[in-house]
Amino acid sequence: MEFLLVLKSMFDGADKLLFKIGIITSIVFLGYKIVEKFKKNIIRLKFINSFNRELHINCILKEYKDKLVCDRVGIFQFHNGGHNINGVSFLKMSCTHEIVRYGISKEIDKLKNMYINEYMDWCMPLLKVNEVIYKDVDKEAIDPQVKEILQNMGNKSVIAVPLTTEGQVIGFTVASYCRGTHFAHEDFSKTFRTMYQLVGLLQDKLK
């Protein structure tokens, strides 16, 4: 009889232990599901924020395309293009955003992973004097490679200013005029002021 009582108490203890293990397992599983859902919500929120940022950038470019009365406005950003055997970076630039007027070709897909060392005549003025302006692409003395790209895009006049964040140049924004030489008979100081207003709006968005 005593043996049966001891055996019964052992089973009762085992039931309680299994019950406790079940409760703990359920809590752990529930916590795991909550964490996974939280992670998914964070990823979704980041995507929405990124999407809204890109949408805002495009809206800014559309607005300033009209203010600048240009045919194409875009953003180029500098980036790492890989490393050599000693770990030295290959610096490149890519067009990341582009807005064009109706009837003007989009060139963004062609302007990717461009080695900066091939376009020093374009990049150095941006770094040294904070601007590049070609009033007449066809007539001005421009680096042949740069001129060929500009002409293939149909550009007649071009103006560009650097983009900076926290004092570091990260790229540039460029306005193109394809239906005529925009600056030939015009004071372009107003255009520069408008370009720098555009840069001011973009810098926070590109951090």
RASUL-V537851 format. One record per backbone hydrogen bond with DSSP energy under -0.5 kcal/mol. CO is the residue of the C=O (numbers start at 1). NH is the residue of the N-H. E is the energy in kcal/mol with one decimal. If there is no record, write none. Layout:
CO,NH,E
CO,NH,E
//
This chain:
1,5,-1.8
2,6,-2.4
3,7,-2.4
4,8,-2.4
5,9,-2.3
6,10,-1.9
7,11,-2.1
8,12,-2.5
9,13,-2.2
10,14,-2.3
11,15,-2.5
12,16,-1.9
13,17,-2.4
14,18,-2.8
15,19,-2.4
16,20,-2.4
17,21,-2.8
18,22,-2.6
19,23,-2.3
20,24,-2.7
21,25,-2.8
22,26,-2.3
23,27,-2.2
24,28,-2.7
25,29,-2.7
26,30,-2.6
27,31,-2.7
28,32,-2.4
29,33,-2.3
30,34,-2.3
31,35,-2.5
32,36,-2.5
33,37,-2.3
34,38,-2.4
35,39,-2.5
36,40,-2.3
37,41,-2.3
38,42,-2.2
39,43,-2.5
40,44,-2.6
41,45,-2.6
42,46,-2.5
43,47,-2.4
44,48,-2.6
45,49,-2.7
46,50,-2.7
47,51,-3.0
48,52,-2.7
49,53,-2.2
50,54,-2.5
51,55,-2.4
52,56,-2.4
53,57,-2.5
54,58,-2.3
55,59,-2.0
56,60,-2.3
57,61,-2.4
58,62,-2.4
59,63,-2.2
60,64,-2.4
61,65,-2.0
62,66,-1.3
63,67,-1.7
64,68,-2.6
65,69,-0.6
65,70,-1.8
71,101,-3.0
72,176,-3.3
73,99,-2.7
74,174,-2.2
75,96,-2.4
75,97,-1.3
76,172,-2.3
77,94,-2.0
79,92,-2.8
82,90,-2.8
84,87,-2.0
88,84,-2.0
89,91,-0.7
90,81,-3.6
91,116,-1.9
92,79,-2.7
93,114,-2.8
94,77,-2.6
94,96,-0.6
97,75,-2.2
99,73,-2.5
101,104,-2.2
107,110,-1.5
107,111,-0.8
108,111,-0.9
110,112,-0.6
111,95,-3.3
113,115,-0.5
114,93,-1.8
115,118,-1.5
116,119,-2.1
117,120,-0.5
119,122,-1.0
119,123,-2.5
120,124,-2.7
122,126,-0.8
123,127,-1.7
124,128,-2.7
125,129,-2.3
125,130,-0.7
125,131,-1.2
132,160,-2.8
133,135,-0.6
134,158,-2.1
135,183,-0.5
136,139,-0.7
136,140,-2.3
140,142,-1.2
143,147,-3.1
144,148,-2.4
145,149,-1.8
146,150,-2.5
147,151,-2.8
148,152,-2.5
149,153,-1.4
150,155,-2.5
151,154,-1.6
156,137,-2.9
157,177,-2.7
158,134,-2.8
159,175,-2.9
160,132,-2.2
161,173,-2.5
163,170,-2.7
163,171,-1.2
165,168,-1.7
168,165,-2.3
170,78,-2.9
171,163,-2.8
172,76,-3.1
173,161,-2.0
174,74,-2.4
175,159,-2.2
176,71,-2.4
176,72,-1.7
177,156,-3.3
177,157,-1.7
180,182,-1.0
181,184,-0.8
183,186,-1.1
186,188,-0.7
187,190,-0.5
188,192,-2.0
189,193,-2.2
190,194,-2.2
191,195,-2.4
192,196,-2.4
193,197,-1.7
194,198,-2.1
195,199,-2.5
196,200,-2.1
197,201,-1.6
198,202,-1.9
199,203,-2.3
200,204,-0.6
202,205,-0.6
202,206,-1.2
203,206,-0.7
204,207,-0.8
//
